[in-house]
């Protein structure tokens, strides 16, 4: 409780300073709603901290959530800053091309439902590394899983921290770096003290608020065009610099079809490799509830992405009527694509102000902030599990670590990840958040997904094959991204990228699958024979749930 009061006081002080320093940007409604949200979530954290006594409580909230609760929490975790701020901004800039991300993000859920969810819950306890090491060697599998997970989490954190920083700068007038520090600090408090229980309820609350806010925004946008979608699209075409081209596949598709195909593959299979999403399937009681979780989550997420279409095109048509949202020249002129205050990641926030005034702006800003903090908390929890459960407890301590030791390492890891998130948010300030998440999906699809699927579905998969194939996918995807325009040019400042396009999936994903098959087939060791024989036990456990971890009583 002391932590809650201190944090609330510090944030109030920061907000007050922002109002004094930058009255043109501060928004009283946003400040009040921010404070209400922070007060509520800190209260949840205090409540959760009293219930978090074991590693099961910390990582999986005791495993007792219902499918509906977990479905909402997954939606809250999945609908990140990229889903709202990033996709709305991409639709605003490039129209149809921006919807590629929304469709791709959604397409991954059938893969999760039919291939992963039930088996994951039956085979694992805390995270997906428990599944891959069920019949394969512990150390290589957990090192691979932790390496891939931490890289994915780093990329994902960039998107969330950039979105949060830009949002707070826009609303409070604070320095961007200060804004990022505030978000990172709140995340560390939620996870360090409340664990998965606090994170889950923050995500559930945030999902409900975000679905309500996006629905309200969509209604107001359509009302502005008398409920005529055609009229809204016609106004967008007339307003946008590229005209009718925003309704057609544009530069993102025509300039390099291989990049689009690569992106599509990564988005389709990346969901099934995201550590913070997979971790959520261990918070339910059994495989039946895990399956329900996917159905509920898919429904909520699909509905939300339909709304982003209206929000993005509505912003094209309506924001140009408000010059105050742009940095204007001496003659009052502005470029709608490059002069928007806060950048294109803030399109949805400005649209809320345009259609609903300060009250809706304040509400939506608080919801967006809740979105970012909830997702960052989920990422930090997955990262802490990778470090404490996989690396420390099973690789370094070789299963001899006590629960107290694991909890201590988890909390230290959370603080370290919080500091890392702050640094990454500062370094990658000007990146589009949806694009950064797309790269995280590529890493997940290249390293985690092939190993996870083949370890539970193919008898011939061995530790040697999974380790070599997984690391080849991970290294290939990572090096490709570093040498692409995203990092090589935009971050390092070189004139030309070395790789021809940014998304590595078209090469790294097939390479991972092929390598796992090849090196597993060539592995004739005694250990490989034992792993193939253990496939029967894995199949029985994954299909029936006999011997699966059960929920904790509270």
RODO-2510 file (C-alpha; in nm, 4 decimals, decimal comma):
residues 554
     n   res          X          Y          Z
     1     x     0,0000     0,0000     0,0000
     2     x     0,2879     0,2340     0,0723
     3     x     0,4175     0,1645    -0,2780
     4     x     0,0777     0,2509    -0,4202
     5     x     0,0532     0,5817    -0,2348
     6     x     0,4080     0,6794    -0,3239
     7     x     0,3584     0,5996    -0,6924
     8     x     0,0282     0,7835    -0,7001
     9     x     0,1861     1,0881    -0,5400
    10     x     0,4800     1,0905    -0,7799
    11     x     0,2530     1,0587    -1,0804
    12     x     0,0263     1,3340    -0,9524
    13     x     0,3294     1,5589    -0,9108
    14     x     0,4495     1,4764    -1,2622
    15     x     0,1035     1,5476    -1,4011
    16     x     0,0820     1,8758    -1,2156
    17     x     0,4227     1,9808    -1,3455
    18     x     0,3132     1,8885    -1,6960
    19     x     0,0084     2,1091    -1,6694
    20     x     0,2144     2,3956    -1,5465
    21     x     0,4896     2,3526    -1,8015
    22     x     0,2780     2,2815    -2,1052
    23     x    -0,0833     2,3927    -2,0636
    24     x    -0,1488     2,3588    -2,4345
    25     x    -0,0824     1,9867    -2,4221
    26     x    -0,2006     1,8822    -2,0779
    27     x    -0,5496     1,7305    -2,0642
    28     x    -0,7322     1,7405    -1,7305
    29     x    -0,9664     1,4524    -1,8212
    30     x    -0,6721     1,2352    -1,9219
    31     x    -0,4846     1,3160    -1,6018
    32     x    -0,7846     1,2313    -1,3822
    33     x    -0,8513     0,9044    -1,5647
    34     x    -0,4833     0,8133    -1,5612
    35     x    -0,4793     0,8596    -1,1850
    36     x    -0,7991     0,6557    -1,1423
    37     x    -0,6487     0,3740    -1,3478
    38     x    -0,3194     0,3795    -1,1610
    39     x    -0,5006     0,3857    -0,8247
    40     x    -0,7184     0,0911    -0,9258
    41     x    -0,4352    -0,1192    -1,0630
    42     x    -0,2122    -0,0485    -0,7652
    43     x    -0,4977    -0,1650    -0,5434
    44     x    -0,5179    -0,4845    -0,7496
    45     x    -0,1425    -0,5291    -0,7137
    46     x    -0,1644    -0,4903    -0,3360
    47     x    -0,4470    -0,7479    -0,3259
    48     x    -0,2597    -0,9864    -0,5578
    49     x     0,0647    -0,9561    -0,3602
    50     x    -0,1126    -1,1009    -0,0562
    51     x    -0,2220    -1,4035    -0,2640
    52     x     0,1100    -1,4612    -0,4420
    53     x     0,2929    -1,7081    -0,2201
    54     x     0,4294    -1,9748    -0,4560
    55     x     0,5934    -1,9888    -0,7979
    56     x     0,2653    -2,1261    -0,9366
    57     x     0,0853    -1,8175    -0,8067
    58     x     0,3533    -1,5881    -0,9489
    59     x     0,3719    -1,7431    -1,2977
    60     x     0,0183    -1,8785    -1,3562
    61     x    -0,2128    -1,7198    -1,0924
    62     x    -0,2548    -2,0687    -0,9461
    63     x    -0,3937    -2,2025    -1,2762
    64     x    -0,7533    -2,1439    -1,1711
    65     x    -0,8902    -1,8930    -1,4245
    66     x    -1,1975    -1,9758    -1,6351
    67     x    -1,1824    -1,9847    -2,0140
    68     x    -1,3805    -1,6608    -2,0373
    69     x    -1,1548    -1,4785    -1,7914
    70     x    -0,8434    -1,6020    -1,9645
    71     x    -0,9869    -1,5197    -2,3069
    72     x    -1,0378    -1,1617    -2,1969
    73     x    -0,6898    -1,1521    -2,0443
    74     x    -0,5370    -1,2898    -2,3659
    75     x    -0,7214    -1,0236    -2,5636
    76     x    -0,5900    -0,7666    -2,3184
    77     x    -0,2378    -0,9013    -2,3643
    78     x    -0,2611    -0,9341    -2,7434
    79     x    -0,4324    -0,6024    -2,8198
    80     x    -0,1190    -0,4037    -2,7601
    81     x    -0,0074    -0,0565    -2,8575
    82     x     0,0706    -0,2030    -3,1999
    83     x    -0,2867    -0,3236    -3,2390
    84     x    -0,4433     0,0103    -3,1591
    85     x    -0,1944     0,2921    -3,2098
    86     x     0,0243     0,1239    -3,4719
    87     x    -0,2388    -0,0256    -3,7026
    88     x    -0,4587     0,2829    -3,6909
    89     x    -0,1506     0,4867    -3,7840
    90     x    -0,0586     0,2515    -4,0683
    91     x    -0,4113     0,2621    -4,2130
    92     x    -0,4005     0,6414    -4,1865
    93     x    -0,0738     0,6539    -4,3831
    94     x    -0,1203     0,3752    -4,6374
    95     x    -0,4834     0,2669    -4,6289
    96     x    -0,5300    -0,0922    -4,7411
    97     x    -0,1684    -0,1839    -4,6744
    98     x    -0,2120    -0,1088    -4,3057
    99     x    -0,4825    -0,3752    -4,2815
   100     x    -0,2298    -0,6438    -4,3770
   101     x    -0,1021    -0,6352    -4,0202
   102     x    -0,4498    -0,6633    -3,8682
   103     x    -0,5411    -0,9600    -4,0879
   104     x    -0,2078    -1,1261    -4,0207
   105     x    -0,2313    -1,0779    -3,6441
   106     x    -0,5783    -1,2366    -3,6510
   107     x    -0,4862    -1,5276    -3,8763
   108     x    -0,2553    -1,6802    -3,6168
   109     x    -0,5357    -1,7762    -3,3778
   110     x    -0,6690    -2,0821    -3,5678
   111     x    -0,3119    -2,2151    -3,5632
   112     x    -0,3017    -2,1745    -3,1866
   113     x    -0,6452    -2,3298    -3,1375
   114     x    -0,5998    -2,6411    -3,3511
   115     x    -0,2295    -2,7134    -3,3018
   116     x    -0,1182    -2,5721    -2,9692
   117     x    -0,3652    -2,4743    -2,6961
   118     x    -0,4856    -2,8050    -2,5489
   119     x    -0,1554    -2,9892    -2,5812
   120     x     0,0294    -2,6961    -2,4334
   121     x    -0,1892    -2,6954    -2,1225
   122     x    -0,1655    -3,0728    -2,0770
   123     x     0,2120    -3,0922    -2,1171
   124     x     0,3412    -2,7803    -1,9416
   125     x     0,3284    -2,6135    -1,6060
   126     x     0,4643    -2,2573    -1,6260
   127     x     0,5756    -2,1850    -1,9840
   128     x     0,6201    -2,3452    -2,3246
   129     x     0,9794    -2,4528    -2,2478
   130     x     0,8231    -2,7120    -2,0140
   131     x     0,6551    -2,8571    -2,3238
   132     x     0,9578    -2,8686    -2,5532
   133     x     1,1653    -3,0294    -2,2775
   134     x     0,8978    -3,2880    -2,1919
   135     x     1,0796    -3,5617    -2,3882
   136     x     1,3814    -3,3672    -2,5147
   137     x     1,6932    -3,2724    -2,3178
   138     x     1,6272    -3,0035    -2,0564
   139     x     1,9322    -2,7809    -2,0875
   140     x     1,9451    -2,7236    -2,4667
   141     x     1,5685    -2,6774    -2,4930
   142     x     1,5457    -2,4305    -2,2076
   143     x     1,8477    -2,2319    -2,3246
   144     x     1,6963    -2,2103    -2,6743
   145     x     1,3531    -2,1163    -2,5399
   146     x     1,4956    -1,8522    -2,3064
   147     x     1,7184    -1,7022    -2,5788
   148     x     1,4339    -1,6733    -2,8291
   149     x     1,1844    -1,5530    -2,5687
   150     x     1,4085    -1,2765    -2,4382
   151     x     1,4768    -1,1469    -2,7905
   152     x     1,1059    -1,1531    -2,8786
   153     x     1,0224    -0,9772    -2,5536
   154     x     1,2862    -0,7100    -2,6256
   155     x     1,1343    -0,6324    -2,9678
   156     x     0,7832    -0,6305    -2,8243
   157     x     0,8897    -0,4031    -2,5406
   158     x     1,0222    -0,1491    -2,7904
   159     x     0,6761    -0,1137    -2,9445
   160     x     0,4988    -0,0747    -2,6118
   161     x     0,7455     0,1718    -2,4614
   162     x     0,7513     0,3909    -2,7724
   163     x     0,3705     0,3989    -2,7801
   164     x     0,3504     0,4845    -2,4107
   165     x     0,6166     0,7534    -2,4327
   166     x     0,4542     0,9265    -2,7288
   167     x     0,1141     0,9149    -2,5621
   168     x     0,2288     1,0735    -2,2352
   169     x     0,4317     1,3380    -2,4209
   170     x     0,1235     1,4306    -2,6217
   171     x    -0,1085     1,4548    -2,3230
   172     x     0,1112     1,5852    -2,0436
   173     x     0,3911     1,7657    -2,2221
   174     x     0,6497     1,5631    -2,0325
   175     x     0,9875     1,4857    -2,1821
   176     x     0,9752     1,1598    -2,3819
   177     x     1,2487     0,9974    -2,1728
   178     x     1,0665     1,0813    -1,8488
   179     x     0,7456     0,9333    -1,9904
   180     x     0,9199     0,6058    -2,0754
   181     x     1,0694     0,5863    -1,7252
   182     x     0,7211     0,6267    -1,5711
   183     x     0,5794     0,3364    -1,7742
   184     x     0,8765     0,1110    -1,6995
   185     x     0,8536     0,1852    -1,3288
   186     x     0,4822     0,1042    -1,3103
   187     x     0,5394    -0,2250    -1,4923
   188     x     0,8095    -0,3251    -1,2450
   189     x     0,5735    -0,2585    -0,9532
   190     x     0,2850    -0,4622    -1,1019
   191     x     0,4922    -0,7696    -1,1834
   192     x     0,7393    -0,7652    -0,8945
   193     x     0,4692    -0,7518    -0,6283
   194     x     0,1555    -0,8922    -0,7940
   195     x     0,2847    -1,1543    -1,0394
   196     x     0,0407    -1,3178    -1,2819
   197     x    -0,2652    -1,2506    -1,0654
   198     x    -0,2188    -0,8733    -1,0775
   199     x    -0,1133    -0,8854    -1,4430
   200     x    -0,4201    -1,0911    -1,5379
   201     x    -0,6726    -0,8608    -1,3757
   202     x    -0,5047    -0,5514    -1,5173
   203     x    -0,5315    -0,7170    -1,8606
   204     x    -0,8976    -0,8097    -1,8124
   205     x    -0,9943    -0,4584    -1,7031
   206     x    -0,7934    -0,3102    -1,9849
   207     x    -0,9541    -0,5412    -2,2463
   208     x    -1,3053    -0,4438    -2,1393
   209     x    -1,2196    -0,0727    -2,1433
   210     x    -1,0434    -0,0951    -2,4791
   211     x    -1,3277    -0,2831    -2,6491
   212     x    -1,5753    -0,0305    -2,5099
   213     x    -1,3614     0,2693    -2,6085
   214     x    -1,2961     0,1457    -2,9628
   215     x    -1,6655     0,0661    -3,0079
   216     x    -1,7642     0,4140    -2,8895
   217     x    -1,5092     0,5750    -3,1214
   218     x    -1,6355     0,3716    -3,4173
   219     x    -1,9957     0,4716    -3,3453
   220     x    -1,9004     0,8404    -3,3296
   221     x    -1,6963     0,8192    -3,6515
   222     x    -1,9801     0,6517    -3,8407
   223     x    -2,2287     0,9002    -3,6950
   224     x    -2,0187     1,1821    -3,8416
   225     x    -2,0924     1,0337    -4,1865
   226     x    -2,4563     0,9525    -4,1106
   227     x    -2,3749     0,5794    -4,0831
   228     x    -2,2634     0,5636    -4,4454
   229     x    -1,9337     0,3728    -4,4770
   230     x    -1,9155     0,4555    -4,8487
   231     x    -1,9336     0,8269    -4,7681
   232     x    -1,6513     0,7875    -4,5158
   233     x    -1,4314     0,6055    -4,7686
   234     x    -1,5117     0,8635    -5,0381
   235     x    -1,4079     1,1445    -4,8025
   236     x    -1,0883     0,9559    -4,7174
   237     x    -1,0037     0,9100    -5,0855
   238     x    -1,0669     1,2785    -5,1538
   239     x    -0,8499     1,3843    -4,8580
   240     x    -0,5526     1,1490    -4,8753
   241     x    -0,2515     1,2584    -5,0868
   242     x    -0,2501     0,9256    -5,2738
   243     x    -0,6211     0,9417    -5,3525
   244     x    -0,7917     0,6205    -5,4618
   245     x    -0,4698     0,4250    -5,4095
   246     x    -0,5443     0,3927    -5,0374
   247     x    -0,8181     0,1407    -5,1241
   248     x    -0,5815    -0,0741    -5,3283
   249     x    -0,2751    -0,2839    -5,2484
   250     x    -0,0018    -0,0230    -5,2497
   251     x     0,3703     0,0133    -5,2075
   252     x     0,3917    -0,2353    -4,9221
   253     x     0,2711    -0,5057    -5,1627
   254     x     0,3822    -0,3945    -5,5067
   255     x     0,7281    -0,2684    -5,4152
   256     x     0,8394    -0,6039    -5,2770
   257     x     0,5893    -0,8936    -5,2825
   258     x     0,8446    -1,1218    -5,1140
   259     x     0,8513    -0,8917    -4,8124
   260     x     0,4727    -0,9024    -4,7853
   261     x     0,4681    -1,2813    -4,8184
   262     x     0,7433    -1,3006    -4,5566
   263     x     0,5433    -1,0748    -4,3240
   264     x     0,2269    -1,2792    -4,3769
   265     x     0,3970    -1,6073    -4,2916
   266     x     0,5509    -1,4579    -3,9784
   267     x     0,2205    -1,3123    -3,8575
   268     x     0,0339    -1,6375    -3,9303
   269     x     0,2699    -1,8582    -3,7304
   270     x     0,4253    -1,6084    -3,4917
   271     x     0,1297    -1,6003    -3,2532
   272     x     0,1918    -1,9667    -3,1692
   273     x     0,5466    -1,8789    -3,0652
   274     x     0,4933    -1,5662    -2,8538
   275     x     0,6090    -1,6513    -2,4993
   276     x     0,3777    -1,4107    -2,3163
   277     x     0,0714    -1,5434    -2,5054
   278     x     0,1630    -1,9118    -2,4656
   279     x     0,2199    -1,8543    -2,0944
   280     x    -0,1436    -1,7574    -2,0517
   281     x    -0,2628    -2,1111    -2,1318
   282     x    -0,1158    -2,2338    -1,8039
   283     x    -0,3429    -2,0027    -1,6037
   284     x    -0,6558    -2,2156    -1,6714
   285     x    -0,7594    -2,5358    -1,4962
   286     x    -0,7482    -2,7800    -1,7892
   287     x    -0,7299    -2,8245    -2,1675
   288     x    -1,1032    -2,7639    -2,2105
   289     x    -1,0706    -2,4193    -2,0571
   290     x    -0,7605    -2,3564    -2,2686
   291     x    -0,9652    -2,4225    -2,5827
   292     x    -1,2401    -2,1911    -2,4577
   293     x    -0,9756    -1,9255    -2,3952
   294     x    -0,8760    -1,9289    -2,7619
   295     x    -1,2368    -1,9076    -2,8817
   296     x    -1,3177    -1,6124    -2,6572
   297     x    -0,9884    -1,4379    -2,7324
   298     x    -1,0349    -1,4831    -3,1097
   299     x    -1,3835    -1,3339    -3,0910
   300     x    -1,2748    -1,0282    -2,8961
   301     x    -0,9621    -0,9712    -3,1052
   302     x    -1,1405    -1,0204    -3,4392
   303     x    -1,4101    -0,7734    -3,3403
   304     x    -1,1493    -0,5183    -3,2367
   305     x    -0,9591    -0,5404    -3,5658
   306     x    -1,2807    -0,4732    -3,7569
   307     x    -1,3057    -0,1494    -3,5621
   308     x    -0,9500    -0,0423    -3,6514
   309     x    -1,0561    -0,0331    -4,0171
   310     x    -1,3211     0,2317    -3,9397
   311     x    -1,0913     0,4197    -3,7019
   312     x    -0,8044     0,4379    -3,9543
   313     x    -1,0086     0,5528    -4,2532
   314     x    -1,2210     0,7792    -4,0339
   315     x    -0,9021     0,9511    -3,9189
   316     x    -0,8002     1,0174    -4,2810
   317     x    -1,1319     1,1864    -4,3491
   318     x    -1,1714     1,3816    -4,0241
   319     x    -0,8316     1,4876    -3,8877
   320     x    -0,7519     1,7285    -4,1723
   321     x    -1,0468     1,9372    -4,0529
   322     x    -0,8508     2,0089    -3,7343
   323     x    -0,5292     2,2006    -3,8099
   324     x    -0,4622     2,2229    -3,4354
   325     x    -0,3552     1,8560    -3,4436
   326     x    -0,0733     1,9351    -3,6869
   327     x     0,2497     2,1306    -3,6845
   328     x     0,1632     2,4056    -3,9300
   329     x     0,3853     2,6340    -4,1335
   330     x     0,3773     3,0166    -4,1238
   331     x     0,0947     3,0149    -4,3788
   332     x    -0,1066     2,7567    -4,1858
   333     x    -0,0311     2,4734    -4,4273
   334     x     0,0607     2,1210    -4,3156
   335     x     0,1265     1,7740    -4,4498
   336     x    -0,1296     1,5329    -4,3056
   337     x     0,1168     1,2416    -4,3173
   338     x     0,4312     1,3986    -4,1758
   339     x     0,3177     1,6907    -3,9587
   340     x     0,0778     1,5190    -3,7175
   341     x     0,1660     1,6129    -3,3580
   342     x     0,3110     1,3050    -3,1872
   343     x     0,3567     1,1235    -3,5181
   344     x     0,1265     0,8769    -3,6891
   345     x     0,1245     0,6484    -3,3831
   346     x    -0,1052     0,9086    -3,2242
   347     x    -0,3716     0,9021    -3,4978
   348     x    -0,6307     0,7211    -3,2837
   349     x    -0,5736     0,9563    -2,9899
   350     x    -0,6275     1,2671    -3,2041
   351     x    -0,9355     1,1104    -3,3630
   352     x    -1,0849     1,0538    -3,0183
   353     x    -1,0461     1,4253    -2,9501
   354     x    -1,1978     1,5133    -3,2870
   355     x    -1,5145     1,3042    -3,2485
   356     x    -1,5609     1,3039    -2,8702
   357     x    -1,3787     1,6015    -2,7284
   358     x    -1,1580     1,6103    -2,4204
   359     x    -1,3642     1,3580    -2,2253
   360     x    -1,3292     1,0828    -2,4859
   361     x    -0,9673     1,1805    -2,5399
   362     x    -0,8999     1,1451    -2,1683
   363     x    -1,0799     0,8118    -2,1497
   364     x    -0,9093     0,6695    -2,4577
   365     x    -0,5691     0,7940    -2,3459
   366     x    -0,6147     0,6221    -2,0098
   367     x    -0,7276     0,3023    -2,1847
   368     x    -0,4317     0,3138    -2,4224
   369     x    -0,1995     0,3684    -2,1303
   370     x    -0,3643     0,0737    -1,9532
   371     x    -0,3134    -0,1300    -2,2694
   372     x     0,0568    -0,0589    -2,2797
   373     x     0,1191    -0,1176    -1,9108
   374     x    -0,0772    -0,4452    -1,9179
   375     x     0,1135    -0,5778    -2,2186
   376     x     0,4488    -0,4663    -2,0805
   377     x     0,3653    -0,6426    -1,7524
   378     x     0,2816    -0,9626    -1,9394
   379     x     0,6065    -0,9416    -2,1336
   380     x     0,8086    -0,8828    -1,8183
   381     x     0,6445    -1,1828    -1,6530
   382     x     0,7295    -1,4061    -1,9491
   383     x     1,0853    -1,2755    -1,9440
   384     x     1,1156    -1,3364    -1,5705
   385     x     0,9912    -1,6933    -1,6206
   386     x     1,2499    -1,7518    -1,8932
   387     x     1,5321    -1,6287    -1,6703
   388     x     1,4232    -1,7730    -1,3358
   389     x     1,2385    -2,0933    -1,4291
   390     x     1,4284    -2,1976    -1,7427
   391     x     1,7814    -2,0655    -1,6993
   392     x     1,8262    -2,0433    -1,3227
   393     x     1,6104    -2,3229    -1,1782
   394     x     1,6576    -2,5865    -1,4478
   395     x     1,9892    -2,5066    -1,6190
   396     x     2,2073    -2,3436    -1,3522
   397     x     2,0600    -2,4966    -1,0340
   398     x     1,9620    -2,8208    -1,2184
   399     x     1,6268    -2,8466    -1,0416
   400     x     1,7635    -2,7867    -0,6917
   401     x     1,6396    -2,4255    -0,6581
   402     x     1,3799    -2,3633    -0,3892
   403     x     1,0595    -2,1702    -0,4571
   404     x     1,1994    -1,8828    -0,2517
   405     x     1,5078    -1,8721    -0,4738
   406     x     1,2985    -1,8739    -0,7905
   407     x     1,0751    -1,5946    -0,6640
   408     x     1,3796    -1,3850    -0,5721
   409     x     1,5406    -1,4340    -0,9144
   410     x     1,2072    -1,3622    -1,0856
   411     x     1,1712    -1,0287    -0,9101
   412     x     1,5317    -0,9296    -0,9800
   413     x     1,4770    -1,0263    -1,3449
   414     x     1,1661    -0,8099    -1,3606
   415     x     1,3622    -0,5046    -1,2473
   416     x     1,6380    -0,5759    -1,5008
   417     x     1,3819    -0,6163    -1,7808
   418     x     1,2164    -0,2924    -1,6729
   419     x     1,5446    -0,1046    -1,7078
   420     x     1,6044    -0,2731    -2,0456
   421     x     1,2560    -0,1708    -2,1613
   422     x     1,3250     0,1906    -2,0696
   423     x     1,6555     0,1944    -2,2594
   424     x     1,5047     0,0296    -2,5685
   425     x     1,2113     0,2703    -2,5657
   426     x     1,4524     0,5649    -2,5702
   427     x     1,6763     0,4206    -2,8450
   428     x     1,3917     0,3277    -3,0834
   429     x     1,1805     0,6402    -3,0255
   430     x     1,0809     0,6972    -3,3893
   431     x     0,9917     0,3425    -3,5005
   432     x     0,6343     0,2492    -3,5990
   433     x     0,5100     0,0267    -3,3195
   434     x     0,3146    -0,2158    -3,5404
   435     x     0,6211    -0,2748    -3,7543
   436     x     0,8378    -0,3563    -3,4515
   437     x     0,5832    -0,6102    -3,3308
   438     x     0,5837    -0,7629    -3,6801
   439     x     0,9554    -0,8293    -3,6382
   440     x     0,8913    -0,9919    -3,2985
   441     x     0,6416    -1,2229    -3,4688
   442     x     0,9076    -1,3163    -3,7244
   443     x     1,1497    -1,4225    -3,4492
   444     x     0,8744    -1,6210    -3,2733
   445     x     0,7741    -1,7967    -3,5937
   446     x     1,1369    -1,8754    -3,6811
   447     x     1,2580    -2,0123    -3,3468
   448     x     0,9805    -2,1071    -3,1042
   449     x     0,7024    -2,2240    -3,3360
   450     x     0,8956    -2,4901    -3,5347
   451     x     1,0481    -2,6443    -3,2215
   452     x     0,7191    -2,6388    -3,0306
   453     x     0,5128    -2,7943    -3,3095
   454     x     0,7585    -3,0646    -3,4137
   455     x     0,8434    -3,1639    -3,0559
   456     x     0,4777    -3,2484    -2,9837
   457     x     0,3611    -3,3643    -3,3284
   458     x     0,6553    -3,5545    -3,4826
   459     x     0,7975    -3,8694    -3,3329
   460     x     1,1296    -3,8232    -3,5104
   461     x     1,2156    -3,4882    -3,3508
   462     x     1,5304    -3,5080    -3,1356
   463     x     1,7165    -3,2702    -2,9101
   464     x     1,9987    -3,2335    -3,1609
   465     x     1,7630    -3,1456    -3,4453
   466     x     1,5472    -2,9112    -3,2363
   467     x     1,8486    -2,7287    -3,0937
   468     x     2,0269    -2,6792    -3,4256
   469     x     1,7098    -2,5933    -3,6180
   470     x     1,5778    -2,3605    -3,3493
   471     x     1,9019    -2,1690    -3,3157
   472     x     1,9440    -2,1479    -3,6941
   473     x     1,5969    -1,9953    -3,7226
   474     x     1,6666    -1,7590    -3,4344
   475     x     2,0080    -1,6440    -3,5581
   476     x     1,8987    -1,6121    -3,9217
   477     x     1,5942    -1,4035    -3,8336
   478     x     1,7902    -1,1851    -3,5914
   479     x     2,0831    -1,1187    -3,8239
   480     x     1,8430    -1,0491    -4,1113
   481     x     1,6559    -0,7900    -3,9036
   482     x     1,9794    -0,6250    -3,7854
   483     x     2,1079    -0,5958    -4,1438
   484     x     1,7752    -0,4629    -4,2752
   485     x     1,6739    -0,1008    -4,3154
   486     x     1,4949    -0,1119    -3,9787
   487     x     1,8163    -0,1371    -3,7765
   488     x     2,1100    -0,1035    -4,0181
   489     x     1,9826     0,2249    -4,1649
   490     x     1,7308     0,3714    -3,9193
   491     x     1,9255     0,2938    -3,5989
   492     x     2,2899     0,2536    -3,6998
   493     x     2,2759     0,5260    -3,9661
   494     x     2,4273     0,3400    -4,2614
   495     x     2,3277     0,4556    -4,6087
   496     x     2,1976     0,1236    -4,7462
   497     x     2,0652    -0,1980    -4,5887
   498     x     2,2414    -0,5265    -4,6575
   499     x     1,9304    -0,7474    -4,6679
   500     x     1,6827    -0,6705    -4,9492
   501     x     1,3728    -0,6355    -4,7259
   502     x     1,3053    -0,6178    -4,3493
   503     x     1,0969    -0,9305    -4,2795
   504     x     1,3000    -1,2546    -4,2571
   505     x     1,0212    -1,5122    -4,2263
   506     x     1,0261    -1,6397    -4,5830
   507     x     1,3822    -1,7649    -4,5295
   508     x     1,4165    -1,8256    -4,1555
   509     x     1,0939    -2,0246    -4,0949
   510     x     1,1455    -2,2899    -4,3680
   511     x     1,5128    -2,3082    -4,2721
   512     x     1,4221    -2,3873    -3,9102
   513     x     1,1742    -2,6610    -4,0071
   514     x     1,4121    -2,8139    -4,2607
   515     x     1,7046    -2,8096    -4,0188
   516     x     1,5046    -2,9728    -3,7410
   517     x     1,3971    -3,2482    -3,9821
   518     x     1,7438    -3,2974    -4,1310
   519     x     1,9476    -3,3100    -3,8105
   520     x     1,6843    -3,5165    -3,6296
   521     x     1,6811    -3,7694    -3,9126
   522     x     2,0608    -3,7915    -3,9074
   523     x     2,0700    -3,8357    -3,5290
   524     x     2,1160    -4,2042    -3,4469
   525     x     2,2437    -4,1606    -3,0916
   526     x     2,1132    -4,3583    -2,7959
   527     x     1,9590    -4,0404    -2,6579
   528     x     1,7680    -3,9874    -2,9846
   529     x     1,6279    -4,3419    -2,9641
   530     x     1,5005    -4,2758    -2,6118
   531     x     1,3408    -3,9476    -2,7229
   532     x     1,1580    -4,1191    -3,0080
   533     x     1,0327    -4,3891    -2,7727
   534     x     0,9098    -4,1240    -2,5274
   535     x     0,6782    -3,9852    -2,7947
   536     x     0,4057    -4,2333    -2,6954
   537     x     0,3946    -4,1032    -2,3391
   538     x     0,3889    -3,7456    -2,4674
   539     x     0,0983    -3,8246    -2,7007
   540     x    -0,1092    -3,9846    -2,4252
   541     x    -0,0449    -3,6952    -2,1870
   542     x    -0,1102    -3,4268    -2,4512
   543     x    -0,4371    -3,5837    -2,5700
   544     x    -0,5855    -3,6928    -2,2379
   545     x    -0,4337    -3,4593    -1,9801
   546     x    -0,3497    -3,7515    -1,7484
   547     x    -0,0765    -3,6273    -1,5172
   548     x    -0,1163    -3,2617    -1,6177
   549     x    -0,0538    -2,9891    -1,3601
   550     x    -0,3677    -2,8917    -1,1698
   551     x    -0,4912    -2,5586    -1,0383
   552     x    -0,3855    -2,4356    -0,6956
   553     x    -0,6440    -2,3845    -0,4257
   554     x    -0,6684    -2,0404    -0,2663
***
